[in-house]
Amino acid sequence: MNHPFRHRWLAVLAALALAGCAVTEPAPTDLQPRTLDQVHRVASAHHGRPVLAVVLGGGGLRGFAHVGVLQALEEAGLRPDIVVGTSAGSVVGAAYASGIGLERIRQAALDVKVVSLIDLTWRSGGFIRGDNLARWVDDVTGSTRIEDFPIRFAAVATDLQSAQPVLLSQGPAGRSIQA
């Protein structure tokens, strides 16, 4: 990988890693986070073929390696029924679950001007608000709400008040990833 490409990805991932850090107020009304206990209570048995769920983690630059993983799954004839992601994995996961192709996801990442994603704040709790990132994700996904994606998707976040993980599977993709 050449150095300019690596530096671009590193800057994008640094922005992603810090994006949710400044969000300390309660979840906005357009997001409906669910705890793991709530997810377990509403889960129902699935009949027929096994459900294929893909979980995409963060990890900075490694998060975008998920594009290659998804490509390998497709080449093997496997298409996930559910995609879950956190941090950089939620960006890739939302784009994929929204129905856009893997090459377009790659191209969107290459085309983004990293500086356009950064919206600094000096509030306690973080350095980047993440509003620009949310708008970029919504642009990439065509502003399609998560519940309207052709593949089920959820972003994993942490409730900063309770320190508990929550799943965001409804509402605007950008706001869910920002959270």
Helices and strands as residue ranges (DSSP letters): H 3-19, G 20-22, E 34-35, H 36-42, E 53-56, G 60-65, H 66-75, E 82-85, H 88-97, H 102-111, H 114-117, H 131-140, G 146-148, E 152-159, E 164-168, H 173-178
